[in-house]
Amino acid sequence: MDRGLDARRKRILFRSLRRGTRESDLVIGGFARTTLKTLDGAQLDALEALLDRPDPELLGWVIGLHPVPPEFDTDVMAMLRAYKSTL
């Protein structure tokens, strides 16, 4: 694995596990733990864009409380929603 990507994945994992709410930490952090190793650069970009959103907004999209805006409706969001359904 490229060293730059390894450091990037570590940063993303940290951000995923320290969201601010327990529910987000569990869902988003758990997703990151299980999938980060398999994501390519574009998917990491998409995940980082999601992590830039506030917890209530992101979790609302993940659990289906609110529709996902087109710019965030990526394969990573689909994987995150699928992961949530396994919990």
MODA-V312572 format. One record per pair of residues at least 12 apart in sequence whose ideal C-beta (glycine too) atoms are under 6 Angstrom apart, sorted by the first residue. I is the first residue (numbers start at 0). GAP is how many residues later the second one is. D is the distance in Angstrom with one decimal. If there is no record, write none. Layout:
[[I | GAP | D] [I | GAP | D]]
This chain:
[[8 | 27 | 4.8] [12 | 19 | 5.1] [12 | 23 | 5.9] [14 | 36 | 5.0] [15 | 12 | 4.8] [15 | 13 | 4.6] [15 | 16 | 3.6] [16 | 12 | 3.9] [18 | 36 | 5.3] [19 | 35 | 5.4] [20 | 34 | 5.1] [23 | 31 | 4.7] [23 | 35 | 5.3] [26 | 57 | 5.4] [30 | 49 | 5.2] [30 | 52 | 4.4] [42 | 33 | 5.2] [45 | 28 | 4.3] [45 | 30 | 4.1] [46 | 29 | 5.1] [61 | 18 | 5.6] [61 | 19 | 5.8] [61 | 22 | 5.4]]
